[in-house]
């Protein structure tokens, strides 16, 4: 992993099911059940073994909190996870669009020039080249 930042290595690190279960405070069989139900989707090794990321472990802890502390059933938890993922995707897209808007707005302001000591506004737009 030469050349990778510590954050990259942290994100790439995965845990065996026994380690992930211990980190999440659950039994390994519970993790298998949650995988079958689609609550968490760990990566798979070439041999088919489950490999859990830190994000997966955090999600497992949240599933446990929702279930035990909030009394949400597994179907409700699955829907919460789906909606959370959808909100995150929309927020990411919104951020991309805001960046693009700022870029276009900055470009447009460079294309407009005001003549000093005049009330006239000169708008210049480059001609589109015919190909």
DSSP file (Angstrom, degrees, kcal/mol; ACC not computed):
  #  RESIDUE AA STRUCTURE BP1 BP2  ACC     N-H-->O    O-->H-N    N-H-->O    O-->H-N    TCO  KAPPA ALPHA  PHI   PSI    X-CA   Y-CA   Z-CA
    1    1 A X    >         0   0    0      0, 0.0     3,-1.7     0, 0.0     8,-0.1   0.000 360.0 360.0 360.0  33.8    0.0    0.0    0.0
    2    2 A X  T 3   +     0   0    0      1,-0.2     3,-0.1     0, 0.0     0, 0.0  -0.325 360.0  23.2 -62.4 140.3    2.9    2.3   -0.7
    3    3 A X  T 3  S+     0   0    0      1,-0.3     2,-0.3    -2,-0.0    -1,-0.2   0.361  92.0 124.0  87.6  -6.1    1.9    5.9   -1.4
    4    4 A X    <   -     0   0    0     -3,-1.7    -1,-0.3     1,-0.1     2,-0.1  -0.651  61.3-121.8 -89.6 146.4   -1.5    5.7    0.3
    5    5 A X     >  -     0   0    0     -2,-0.3     4,-2.0    -3,-0.1     3,-0.4  -0.408  29.4-107.4 -75.3 159.3   -2.4    8.1    3.0
    6    6 A X  H  > S+     0   0    0      1,-0.2     4,-2.4     2,-0.2     5,-0.2   0.864 121.6  56.7 -56.2 -36.3   -3.3    6.7    6.4
    7    7 A X  H  > S+     0   0    0      1,-0.2     4,-2.2     2,-0.2    -1,-0.2   0.891 105.8  50.6 -62.4 -39.0   -7.0    7.6    5.7
    8    8 A X  H  > S+     0   0    0     -3,-0.4     4,-1.8     2,-0.2    -1,-0.2   0.910 110.9  47.9 -65.4 -42.2   -6.9    5.5    2.6
    9    9 A X  H  X S+     0   0    0     -4,-2.0     4,-1.1     1,-0.2    -2,-0.2   0.898 110.7  52.0 -65.6 -39.0   -5.5    2.6    4.5
   10   10 A X  H  < S+     0   0    0     -4,-2.4     3,-0.4     1,-0.2    44,-0.3   0.913 110.8  47.1 -62.3 -43.3   -8.1    3.0    7.2
   11   11 A X  H  < S+     0   0    0     -4,-2.2    -1,-0.2     1,-0.2    -2,-0.2   0.816 113.2  49.4 -68.8 -30.3  -10.9    2.9    4.6
   12   12 A X  H  < S+     0   0    0     -4,-1.8    -1,-0.2    -5,-0.2    -2,-0.2   0.643  86.8 106.3 -84.7 -14.9   -9.4   -0.1    2.8
   13   13 A X     <  -     0   0    0     -4,-1.1    41,-0.5    -3,-0.4     2,-0.3  -0.422  50.3-172.3 -69.4 135.8   -9.0   -2.2    6.0
   14   14 A X  E     -A   53   0A   0     39,-0.2     2,-0.3    -2,-0.1    39,-0.2  -0.894  11.5-140.7-127.9 160.7  -11.5   -5.0    6.5
   15   15 A X  E     -A   52   0A   0     37,-2.7    37,-2.7    -2,-0.3     2,-0.0  -0.906  20.0-113.8-121.2 145.6  -12.3   -7.4    9.3
   16   16 A X     >  -     0   0    0     -2,-0.3     4,-2.8    35,-0.2     5,-0.2  -0.313  42.4-102.6 -64.9 161.3  -13.2  -11.0    9.4
   17   17 A X  H  > S+     0   0    0     33,-0.5     4,-2.5     1,-0.2     5,-0.2   0.865 121.9  53.9 -59.9 -37.1  -16.7  -11.8   10.6
   18   18 A X  H  > S+     0   0    0      2,-0.2     4,-1.8     1,-0.2    -1,-0.2   0.901 112.2  43.8 -65.1 -40.0  -15.5  -12.8   14.1
   19   19 A X  H  > S+     0   0    0     -3,-0.2     4,-2.8     2,-0.2    -2,-0.2   0.923 114.2  49.6 -69.9 -45.1  -13.6   -9.5   14.5
   20   20 A X  H  X S+     0   0    0     -4,-2.8     4,-2.2     1,-0.2    -2,-0.2   0.895 110.2  51.8 -61.0 -40.2  -16.4   -7.4   13.1
   21   21 A X  H  X>S+     0   0    0     -4,-2.5     5,-2.9    -5,-0.2     4,-0.9   0.916 111.3  46.7 -63.0 -42.9  -18.9   -9.2   15.5
   22   22 A X  H ><5S+     0   0    0     -4,-1.8     3,-0.5     3,-0.2    -2,-0.2   0.923 112.6  49.5 -65.2 -43.4  -16.6   -8.5   18.5
   23   23 A X  H 3<5S+     0   0    0     -4,-2.8    -1,-0.2     1,-0.2    -2,-0.2   0.859 115.3  44.0 -63.2 -35.4  -16.2   -4.8   17.4
   24   24 A X  H 3<5S-     0   0    0     -4,-2.2    -1,-0.2    -5,-0.2    -2,-0.2   0.561 111.8-120.0 -86.3  -9.2  -20.0   -4.4   17.0
   25   25 A X  T <<5S+     0   0    0     -4,-0.9     2,-0.3    -3,-0.5    -3,-0.2   0.867  74.2 113.5  73.1  36.4  -20.8   -6.3   20.2
   26   26 A X  S   <S-     0   0    0     -5,-2.9     2,-0.3    -6,-0.2    -1,-0.3  -0.814  72.1 -97.1-131.7 170.2  -22.8   -9.0   18.4
   27   27 A X    >>  -     0   0    0     -2,-0.3     4,-1.3     1,-0.1     3,-0.9  -0.668  34.1-121.0 -85.2 146.6  -22.6  -12.7   17.7
   28   28 A X  H 3> S+     0   0    0     -2,-0.3     4,-1.9     1,-0.3     5,-0.1   0.840 113.3  59.8 -57.4 -34.6  -21.2  -13.6   14.3
   29   29 A X  H 3> S+     0   0    0      1,-0.2     4,-2.2     2,-0.2    -1,-0.3   0.851 100.4  55.7 -64.4 -32.7  -24.5  -15.4   13.5
   30   30 A X  H <> S+     0   0    0     -3,-0.9     4,-2.6     2,-0.2    -1,-0.2   0.898 105.8  51.4 -64.4 -40.5  -26.3  -12.1   13.9
   31   31 A X  H  X S+     0   0    0     -4,-1.3     4,-2.0     2,-0.2    -2,-0.2   0.897 108.9  50.7 -63.2 -40.2  -24.0  -10.5   11.3
   32   32 A X  H  X S+     0   0    0     -4,-1.9     4,-2.5     2,-0.2    -2,-0.2   0.914 111.2  48.7 -63.0 -42.2  -24.8  -13.4    8.9
   33   33 A X  H  X S+     0   0    0     -4,-2.2     4,-2.2     1,-0.2    -2,-0.2   0.926 110.5  50.0 -63.4 -45.2  -28.6  -12.8    9.5
   34   34 A X  H  X>S+     0   0    0     -4,-2.6     5,-2.4     1,-0.2     6,-1.0   0.852 110.1  51.6 -63.6 -34.0  -28.2   -9.1    8.9
   35   35 A X  H ><5S+     0   0    0     -4,-2.0     3,-0.9     3,-0.2    -2,-0.2   0.936 109.7  48.8 -66.1 -46.7  -26.3   -9.8    5.7
   36   36 A X  H 3<5S+     0   0    0     -4,-2.5    -2,-0.2     1,-0.3    -1,-0.2   0.863 112.0  49.6 -60.7 -36.0  -29.1  -12.1    4.5
   37   37 A X  H 3<5S-     0   0    0     -4,-2.2    -1,-0.3    -5,-0.2    -2,-0.2   0.589 114.9-117.7 -80.0 -10.8  -31.7   -9.5    5.3
   38   38 A X  T <<5S+     0   0    0     -3,-0.9    -3,-0.2    -4,-0.6     3,-0.1   0.650  78.6 124.8  84.2  15.3  -29.8   -6.8    3.4
   39   39 A X  S   <S+     0   0    0     -5,-2.4     2,-0.3     1,-0.3    -4,-0.2   0.847  83.9  14.2 -74.7 -33.3  -29.2   -4.6    6.5
   40   40 A X        -     0   0    0     -6,-1.0     2,-0.5    -9,-0.2    -2,-0.3  -0.994  66.2-159.3-140.0 142.4  -25.4   -4.7    5.9
   41   41 A X        -     0   0    0     -2,-0.3    -6,-0.0    -3,-0.1    15,-0.0  -0.764  15.9-167.2-126.8  86.0  -23.6   -5.8    2.8
   42   42 A X        -     0   0    0     -2,-0.5    10,-0.2     1,-0.1    -2,-0.0  -0.259  28.5-101.3 -69.3 159.0  -20.0   -6.7    3.5
   43   43 A X  E     -B   51   0B   0      8,-1.8     8,-2.8     7,-0.1     2,-0.4  -0.280  37.3-128.0 -68.2 165.5  -17.4   -7.2    0.8
   44   44 A X  E     -B   50   0B   0      6,-0.2     6,-0.2     8,-0.0     5,-0.1  -0.945   8.9-132.5-120.7 142.5  -16.5  -10.8   -0.1
   45   45 A X    >   -     0   0    0      4,-2.7     3,-1.9    -2,-0.4     6,-0.0  -0.319  40.1 -96.2 -78.3 172.1  -13.1  -12.4   -0.3
   46   46 A X  T 3  S+     0   0    0      1,-0.3    -1,-0.1     2,-0.1    -2,-0.0   0.797 129.2  52.2 -61.7 -26.3  -12.2  -14.5   -3.4
   47   47 A X  T 3  S-     0   0    0      2,-0.1    -1,-0.3     1,-0.0    -3,-0.0   0.444 124.5-103.9 -88.1   0.0  -13.2  -17.5   -1.3
   48   48 A X  S <  S+     0   0    0     -3,-1.9    -2,-0.1     1,-0.3     2,-0.1   0.406  71.5 144.8  96.2  -1.9  -16.6  -16.0   -0.5
   49   49 A X        -     0   0    0      1,-0.1    -4,-2.7    -5,-0.1    -1,-0.3  -0.394  54.7-106.6 -71.0 148.3  -15.9  -15.0    3.1
   50   50 A X  E     -B   44   0B   0     -6,-0.2   -33,-0.5    -2,-0.1     2,-0.4  -0.529  30.4-166.9 -75.6 138.5  -17.4  -11.8    4.5
   51   51 A X  E     -B   43   0B   0     -8,-2.8    -8,-1.8    -2,-0.2     2,-0.4  -0.968   8.4-156.2-128.8 113.7  -15.1   -8.9    4.9
   52   52 A X  E     -A   15   0A   0    -37,-2.7   -37,-2.7    -2,-0.4     2,-0.1  -0.752   3.1-148.9 -97.1 132.8  -16.5   -6.0    7.0
   53   53 A X  E  >  -A   14   0A   0     -2,-0.4     4,-2.1   -39,-0.2   -39,-0.2  -0.382  34.3-103.1 -85.8 171.5  -15.2   -2.4    6.7
   54   54 A X  H  > S+     0   0    0    -41,-0.5     4,-2.5   -44,-0.3     5,-0.2   0.871 125.8  55.9 -62.5 -35.7  -15.2    0.1    9.6
   55   55 A X  H  > S+     0   0    0      2,-0.2     4,-2.3     1,-0.2    -1,-0.2   0.897 106.0  50.7 -63.0 -39.5  -18.3    1.7    8.0
   56   56 A X  H  > S+     0   0    0      2,-0.2     4,-2.5     1,-0.2    -2,-0.2   0.917 109.9  49.7 -62.4 -43.5  -20.0   -1.7    8.1
   57   57 A X  H  X S+     0   0    0     -4,-2.1     4,-2.1     2,-0.2    -2,-0.2   0.915 110.7  49.8 -62.7 -43.1  -19.1   -2.1   11.8
   58   58 A X  H  X S+     0   0    0     -4,-2.5     4,-1.9     1,-0.2    -1,-0.2   0.900 110.7  50.4 -61.4 -40.3  -20.5    1.4   12.5
   59   59 A X  H  X S+     0   0    0     -4,-2.3     4,-2.6     2,-0.2    -2,-0.2   0.897 107.8  53.1 -64.9 -40.5  -23.7    0.5   10.7
   60   60 A X  H  X S+     0   0    0     -4,-2.5     4,-2.4     1,-0.2    -1,-0.2   0.898 108.1  50.7 -61.2 -40.3  -24.0   -2.7   12.7
   61   61 A X  H  X S+     0   0    0     -4,-2.1     4,-2.4     2,-0.2    -1,-0.2   0.891 110.5  49.5 -63.9 -38.8  -23.7   -0.7   15.9
   62   62 A X  H  X S+     0   0    0     -4,-1.9     4,-2.9     2,-0.2     5,-0.2   0.900 109.0  52.1 -67.3 -40.3  -26.4    1.7   14.6
   63   63 A X  H  X S+     0   0    0     -4,-2.6     4,-2.3     1,-0.2    -2,-0.2   0.932 111.3  47.8 -58.9 -45.6  -28.7   -1.3   13.8
   64   64 A X  H  X S+     0   0    0     -4,-2.4     4,-3.1     2,-0.2     5,-0.5   0.909 112.2  49.1 -62.8 -42.6  -28.2   -2.6   17.3
   65   65 A X  H  X>S+     0   0    0     -4,-2.4     4,-2.1     2,-0.2     5,-1.3   0.934 112.3  47.4 -62.8 -46.7  -28.9    0.9   18.8
   66   66 A X  H  <5S+     0   0    0     -4,-2.9     6,-2.4     3,-0.2     4,-0.3   0.899 117.5  43.5 -61.7 -39.9  -32.1    1.3   16.8
   67   67 A X  H  <5S+     0   0    0     -4,-2.3     4,-0.5    -5,-0.2    -2,-0.2   0.954 125.6  28.5 -70.9 -51.6  -33.2   -2.2   17.7
   68   68 A X  H  <5S+     0   0    0     -4,-3.1    -3,-0.2    -5,-0.2    -2,-0.2   0.914 130.9  31.2 -81.8 -44.4  -32.4   -2.2   21.4
   69   69 A X  T  <5S+     0   0    0     -4,-2.1    -3,-0.2    -5,-0.5    -2,-0.1   0.857 131.0  30.8 -85.7 -35.5  -32.7    1.4   22.4
   70   70 A X  S   <S-     0   0    0     -5,-1.3    -3,-0.2    -4,-0.3    -4,-0.1   0.588  96.1-128.9-101.3 -13.2  -35.4    2.7   20.0
   71   71 A X        +     0   0    0     -4,-0.5     2,-0.3    -6,-0.3    -4,-0.2   0.745  49.4 157.9  72.8  24.0  -37.4   -0.5   19.6
   72   72 A X        -     0   0    0     -6,-2.4    -1,-0.2    -9,-0.1    -2,-0.1  -0.650  37.9-128.2 -82.9 134.9  -37.4   -0.4   15.8
   73   73 A X     >  -     0   0    0     -2,-0.3     4,-2.4     1,-0.1     5,-0.2  -0.308  27.4-101.7 -77.6 168.9  -38.0   -3.7   14.1
   74   74 A X  H  > S+     0   0    0      1,-0.2     4,-2.5     2,-0.2     5,-0.2   0.836 121.6  53.7 -63.9 -34.7  -35.6   -5.0   11.4
   75   75 A X  H  > S+     0   0    0      2,-0.2     4,-1.9     1,-0.2    -1,-0.2   0.909 111.0  47.3 -64.8 -40.6  -37.9   -4.0    8.5
   76   76 A X  H  > S+     0   0    0      2,-0.2     4,-2.4     1,-0.2    -2,-0.2   0.894 111.0  51.2 -65.7 -40.2  -38.0   -0.5    9.9
   77   77 A X  H  X S+     0   0    0     -4,-2.4     4,-2.5     2,-0.2    -2,-0.2   0.908 107.7  52.7 -63.6 -41.9  -34.2   -0.4   10.3
   78   78 A X  H  X S+     0   0    0     -4,-2.5     4,-2.4     1,-0.2    -1,-0.2   0.918 110.7  47.6 -60.3 -42.7  -33.8   -1.6    6.7
   79   79 A X  H  X S+     0   0    0     -4,-1.9     4,-2.7     2,-0.2     5,-0.2   0.893 110.0  52.4 -66.3 -39.9  -36.0    1.3    5.5
   80   80 A X  H  X S+     0   0    0     -4,-2.4     4,-2.5     2,-0.2    -2,-0.2   0.922 110.5  48.3 -60.5 -44.3  -34.1    3.8    7.7
   81   81 A X  H  X S+     0   0    0     -4,-2.5     4,-2.6     2,-0.2    -2,-0.2   0.924 111.7  49.6 -62.4 -45.3  -30.8    2.6    6.2
   82   82 A X  H  X S+     0   0    0     -4,-2.4     4,-2.2     1,-0.2    -2,-0.2   0.932 113.7  45.3 -59.7 -46.5  -32.2    2.9    2.6
   83   83 A X  H  X S+     0   0    0     -4,-2.7     4,-2.6     2,-0.2    -1,-0.2   0.882 111.7  52.3 -66.6 -38.1  -33.5    6.4    3.3
   84   84 A X  H  X S+     0   0    0     -4,-2.5     4,-2.4    -5,-0.2    -1,-0.2   0.923 110.4  48.2 -62.6 -44.0  -30.3    7.4    4.9
   85   85 A X  H  X S+     0   0    0     -4,-2.6     4,-2.2     1,-0.2    -2,-0.2   0.893 111.8  50.3 -62.8 -39.5  -28.3    6.2    1.9
   86   86 A X  H  X S+     0   0    0     -4,-2.2     4,-2.4     2,-0.2    -2,-0.2   0.916 110.3  48.9 -65.5 -43.1  -30.7    8.0   -0.4
   87   87 A X  H  X S+     0   0    0     -4,-2.6     4,-2.7     2,-0.2    -2,-0.2   0.919 111.0  50.6 -62.7 -43.8  -30.3   11.3    1.5
   88   88 A X  H  X S+     0   0    0     -4,-2.4     4,-2.1     1,-0.2    -1,-0.2   0.903 111.0  48.6 -61.0 -41.8  -26.5   10.9    1.5
   89   89 A X  H  X S+     0   0    0     -4,-2.2     4,-2.3     2,-0.2    -1,-0.2   0.906 112.8  48.0 -64.8 -41.6  -26.5   10.4   -2.3
   90   90 A X  H  X S+     0   0    0     -4,-2.4     4,-2.7     2,-0.2    -2,-0.2   0.891 110.8  51.0 -66.7 -39.4  -28.8   13.4   -2.8
   91   91 A X  H  X S+     0   0    0     -4,-2.7     4,-2.2     2,-0.2    -1,-0.2   0.896 110.4  49.6 -64.6 -39.0  -26.6   15.6   -0.6
   92   92 A X  H  X S+     0   0    0     -4,-2.1     4,-2.2     2,-0.2    -2,-0.2   0.923 112.4  47.1 -64.4 -44.1  -23.6   14.5   -2.6
   93   93 A X  H  X S+     0   0    0     -4,-2.3     4,-2.5     2,-0.2    -2,-0.2   0.896 110.7  52.4 -64.8 -40.2  -25.3   15.3   -5.8
   94   94 A X  H  X S+     0   0    0     -4,-2.7     4,-2.4     2,-0.2    -1,-0.2   0.901 108.8  50.3 -61.8 -41.5  -26.5   18.7   -4.5
   95   95 A X  H  X S+     0   0    0     -4,-2.2     4,-2.2     2,-0.2    -2,-0.2   0.910 110.2  50.1 -63.2 -42.8  -22.9   19.5   -3.5
   96   96 A X  H  X S+     0   0    0     -4,-2.2     4,-2.2     1,-0.2    -2,-0.2   0.915 112.2  47.5 -60.4 -43.5  -21.7   18.6   -7.0
   97   97 A X  H  X S+     0   0    0     -4,-2.5     4,-2.6     2,-0.2    -2,-0.2   0.875 109.9  52.3 -68.0 -37.4  -24.4   20.8   -8.5
   98   98 A X  H  X S+     0   0    0     -4,-2.4     4,-2.4     2,-0.2    -1,-0.2   0.900 109.9  49.5 -64.6 -40.4  -23.6   23.7   -6.2
   99   99 A X  H  X S+     0   0    0     -4,-2.2     4,-2.2     2,-0.2    -2,-0.2   0.913 111.9  48.2 -62.6 -43.0  -19.9   23.5   -7.2
  100  100 A X  H  X S+     0   0    0     -4,-2.2     4,-2.6     2,-0.2    -2,-0.2   0.905 111.0  50.7 -64.9 -41.9  -20.8   23.5  -10.9
  101  101 A X  H  X S+     0   0    0     -4,-2.6     4,-2.7     2,-0.2    -2,-0.2   0.913 110.5  49.3 -61.7 -43.8  -23.1   26.5  -10.4
  102  102 A X  H  X S+     0   0    0     -4,-2.4     4,-2.4     2,-0.2    -1,-0.2   0.902 111.6  49.6 -62.5 -40.7  -20.4   28.4   -8.6
  103  103 A X  H  X S+     0   0    0     -4,-2.2     4,-2.0     2,-0.2    -2,-0.2   0.930 113.8  44.6 -64.0 -45.8  -18.0   27.5  -11.4
  104  104 A X  H  X S+     0   0    0     -4,-2.6     4,-2.5     2,-0.2    -2,-0.2   0.876 112.6  52.1 -66.9 -37.6  -20.4   28.7  -14.1
  105  105 A X  H  X S+     0   0    0     -4,-2.7     4,-2.3     2,-0.2    -2,-0.2   0.906 110.0  48.3 -65.4 -41.8  -21.3   31.8  -12.2
  106  106 A X  H  X S+     0   0    0     -4,-2.4     4,-1.4     2,-0.2    -2,-0.2   0.893 112.2  49.6 -64.1 -39.9  -17.6   32.7  -11.9
  107  107 A X  H  X S+     0   0    0     -4,-2.0     4,-1.0     1,-0.2    -2,-0.2   0.908 110.8  50.1 -65.1 -41.9  -17.1   32.1  -15.6
  108  108 A X  H >< S+     0   0    0     -4,-2.5     3,-0.6     1,-0.2     4,-0.4   0.900 107.4  53.2 -65.1 -40.8  -20.1   34.3  -16.5
  109  109 A X  H >< S+     0   0    0     -4,-2.3     3,-0.7     1,-0.2    -1,-0.2   0.815 106.3  53.8 -66.6 -28.3  -18.9   37.1  -14.3
  110  110 A X  H 3< S+     0   0    0     -4,-1.4    -1,-0.2     1,-0.2    -2,-0.2   0.770 104.4  56.3 -72.3 -24.6  -15.6   37.1  -16.1
  111  111 A X  T << S+     0   0    0     -4,-1.0    13,-1.4    -3,-0.6     2,-0.5   0.501  96.3  75.8 -85.7  -4.7  -17.4   37.4  -19.4
  112  112 A X  E <   -C  123   0C   0     -3,-0.7     2,-0.4    -4,-0.4    11,-0.2  -0.926  60.6-176.6-110.8 129.7  -19.2   40.6  -18.4
  113  113 A X  E     -C  122   0C   0      9,-1.7     9,-1.3    -2,-0.5     2,-0.5  -0.980  15.6-147.0-126.6 139.4  -17.3   43.9  -18.3
  114  114 A X  E     -C  121   0C   0     -2,-0.4     2,-0.4     7,-0.2     7,-0.2  -0.896  21.4-126.6-104.0 131.0  -18.6   47.3  -17.2
  115  115 A X    >   -     0   0    0      5,-0.8     3,-0.8    -2,-0.5     5,-0.1  -0.628  33.9-112.4 -75.9 127.9  -17.2   50.4  -19.0
  116  116 A X  T 3  S+     0   0    0     -2,-0.4     3,-0.1     1,-0.2     4,-0.1  -0.259  93.5  10.0 -62.5 148.1  -15.8   52.8  -16.4
  117  117 A X  T 3  S+     0   0    0      1,-0.2     2,-0.3     2,-0.1    -1,-0.2   0.848 110.8 101.3  53.5  41.4  -17.6   56.2  -15.9
  118  118 A X  S <  S-     0   0    0     -3,-0.8    -1,-0.2     2,-0.1     0, 0.0  -0.983  70.3-140.7-148.7 156.0  -20.5   55.1  -18.0
  119  119 A X  S    S+     0   0    0     -2,-0.3     2,-0.2    -3,-0.1    -3,-0.1   0.420  74.0 105.7 -95.5   0.2  -24.0   53.8  -17.5
  120  120 A X        -     0   0    0     -5,-0.1    -5,-0.8    -4,-0.1     2,-0.5  -0.531  58.4-151.3 -82.5 147.0  -23.6   51.3  -20.4
  121  121 A X  E     -C  114   0C   0     -2,-0.2     2,-0.6    -7,-0.2    -7,-0.2  -0.980   7.4-155.8-117.0 124.2  -23.1   47.7  -19.7
  122  122 A X  E     -C  113   0C   0     -9,-1.3    -9,-1.7    -2,-0.5     2,-0.6  -0.889   5.7-165.1-104.6 123.5  -21.1   45.7  -22.3
  123  123 A X  E     -C  112   0C   0     -2,-0.6     2,-0.5   -11,-0.2   -11,-0.2  -0.933   5.5-169.8-109.4 124.6  -21.8   42.0  -22.5
  124  124 A X        +     0   0    0    -13,-1.4     2,-0.4    -2,-0.6    -2,-0.0  -0.955   8.1 176.6-117.1 129.5  -19.3   40.0  -24.3
  125  125 A X        -     0   0    0     -2,-0.5     3,-0.1   -13,-0.0    -2,-0.0  -0.999  33.5-115.9-128.1 131.9  -19.8   36.4  -25.2
  126  126 A X        -     0   0    0     -2,-0.4     2,-0.2     1,-0.1   -15,-0.0  -0.351  35.2-110.1 -64.6 145.0  -17.3   34.4  -27.3
  127  127 A X        -     0   0    0      1,-0.1     2,-0.4    -2,-0.0    -1,-0.1  -0.489  29.4-115.9 -74.1 144.6  -18.6   33.2  -30.6
  128  128 A X        -     0   0    0     -2,-0.2     2,-0.3    -3,-0.1    -1,-0.1  -0.670  30.5-124.3 -80.3 132.3  -19.2   29.6  -31.0
  129  129 A X        -     0   0    0     -2,-0.4     2,-0.5     1,-0.0    -1,-0.0  -0.591  16.8-131.7 -79.6 135.1  -16.8   28.1  -33.6
  130  130 A X              0   0    0     -2,-0.3    -1,-0.0     1,-0.1     0, 0.0  -0.733 360.0 360.0 -84.6 132.0  -18.5   26.2  -36.5
  131  131 A X              0   0    0     -2,-0.5    -1,-0.1     0, 0.0    -2,-0.0   0.410 360.0 360.0-109.5 360.0  -16.8   22.9  -37.1
